[in-house]
């Protein structure tokens, strides 16, 4: 089994924790928390696999479901401890998008996608699980807020494509790319950075 495979499993567990914690914070029951963890963890990857015209990986590999249930259980057992850290949900989400960006790009390249398509699918893999989570929780998805989120994924995906052309090992390339995503996301939140907004057109009527 490749290094990327274990990264994918870890990212799946991290996103399951993120989704379940979001449910826990809103007083949703255990089944609801499990469901939220599941859809958050598999949403982006399933969409990526549909675009690649392959079966979603969790359908054929039960290890992904095990990773999801472990993440949900951890979020329930350690809920009070995790909730003591104000940024815990954000940190898990930032780690998750870093992992999923790397996996999305690597898998897209493996299925002979073009470089630009691989970058886009890396971003989709990372962001769409969180979008589904936020929509189900009836909040505006992060990707639509004035925050650096999807653009961090695009940057990490672009770095992965570039570094994959070098003699660096897959593990090093994955680590650097995921770190780029996490660092950009973390710094942008810490210092309240955002991309410029499009100015509104004045109504001259």
N, C-alpha and C positions, 0 to 999 in steps of 0.2 A: 504494500500500500504506500502511496506517495505521500510526501510531506504536505502537499496541497489538500489531500483527502482529510488529514487530521486537522488542518486549518479550517476546513469546511465544517467538520463536526464541532470544533470549538466555537466557531462563529455561530453555528446553529444553536448551541447551548446558551451562548451569551445573549443572543436575540430572544430566546425563549425566556430567559430571566428578565430581560427588558420588558417584554410584553406582559408577563405575569405580574411584575412589580407595578406596572401601570394599572392593571386590574385591581391589585391589592390596595393601592392607594385610593381607589374609588369605591372600596367596600364591596366589590364583586365576590361572589362565592367561589369555592374551590373549582367547580366545573368551569365557571366563567374564566377564572385565572388560567386554567389549563388550556382552554380554547384560545384565549388571547396569546398565550405563549406559543401555541402551535401555529396560528396564522401569521404571527410576527416572524417566527423562525423560518417558515417555508414560503412565505408570500413572494419575496423577491426572487429566490432561486427557482421557484416554479414558473414564474413569468419568463425568466431567462431561458429555461429549458423548453418552454413552449415556442419561443422565438427561434431556438436552435433546432426545433422539430424533433425533440427527443422526449422520452417520458421523464417526468420530474424524478429526481434522484431518490427522494424519500419513499417513492412507491415501491422501488425494488430493493432498497437497502434499509433494513430495519434499524441499523445503528443510528440513523438520523432521528427516528422516533424515540429511541432510548435517550439520545442526547437532549431532546426536547423535554422528556419527562424528568430527567435529572435536573435540568435547569428550572423547571416549574417547582419541583420538590425543594430545591435549594432556596428559591424565592419565598416559598411558604414557611419553611423551617427557620430561615434566617431573616424573615421579613422585618422584625423589629430592629435587629442589628443593622441591616442594610438601610433601613429607613432613617437611621440616625445620621447618615451621611447625606447632606442636602443634594450633592451632585452624583449620587450613586447611579440613578437611572440614566443620567446624561453620560456618565463614564461607560456604562455597559453599552449604551447605544453607540457611542463613539468607537469603542473597541469593535463592536459588531459590524459597523459599516466598513471599518478598515479590513477586517477579515473577508467580508463578503465581496468587497471590491476586487480584492486579489483573486478570489476563487472565480468570480464572474469573468474576469479578463482571461485567466488561465484556461478555463473551460471553453470559452469562446474561441480562443486561438487553437485549442486542440481540435475543435470542430471546424477549423479552416475558415473562420470569419475573417473579414478584413480588419486591419488594425483599428480603424475608426469605429467599426461596428463592435469590436471587442471592448473598446473604451466605453462606448455607450451601454453595452450590456453589463459591464462591470458596475457602472453607476446604477442601472436598473436593479441589479441583484442586491445592491447595498441599500437602496432607498425604499423600494416598494413594500417591503415588510413593515417598515415604520409607518409608511403612508396608510396601509391597511389598519394597523394598530390605532393610529390617531383618528381615522375616520370612524372606526367602531367605538372609540371613546368619545366621539362627538367633539373633537377639538381640531383646530386647523393644523393640517400636516406640516411638519417642520420644513419640508421642501417648498412650501408656499409662503413661509414666513420670511421676514427680512433677516435671514441668517445665512451664514456660509455653511452649507450642508451638502447638497448635490455637487457643488463645484469642488468641494474637498475630495469627493469620490472621483470626479473626473481627473483631478490633478494626480491622485494616486494611481489611477488606471493608466494614465498617460506615461507616468514614470515606469510602471511595470512593463509596458510595451517597449519603451526605450531600453530598459535594462535587460530585457529578454534577448536583445540582440548582442549582448556582451557575454564574455566567458563566465560571468558570475553564476553561482549555483542557484537552483530554483529556490532554495530556502532563503538565501540572502536576498534575492530579488523580492520574494514575498514579504520578508521582514521589512525591508526598506520601504516598499510601496505602502504596506499597511501602516507603517509609522508615519509616513507623509500624510495619509488621510487623517489619522488620529491627531497628529500635531496641529494640522491646519484647523481642524474642528475645535480642538481644545483651546488653542490660542484665540480663535475668533470669538468664542464664548467668553473667555476670561477677560478679553479687552474690548468686548462688545463691538467687534468688527463686522461689517456687512458690505455686500456689493452695492454699488449705487443704484438707486431706483430710476425708473424711466419717468421723466417729468410729465405731469398731466397737461393735456392740451387745454388751452383757455377757451372757454365758451364765449364766442363773440356775438352771439345772437341777442 
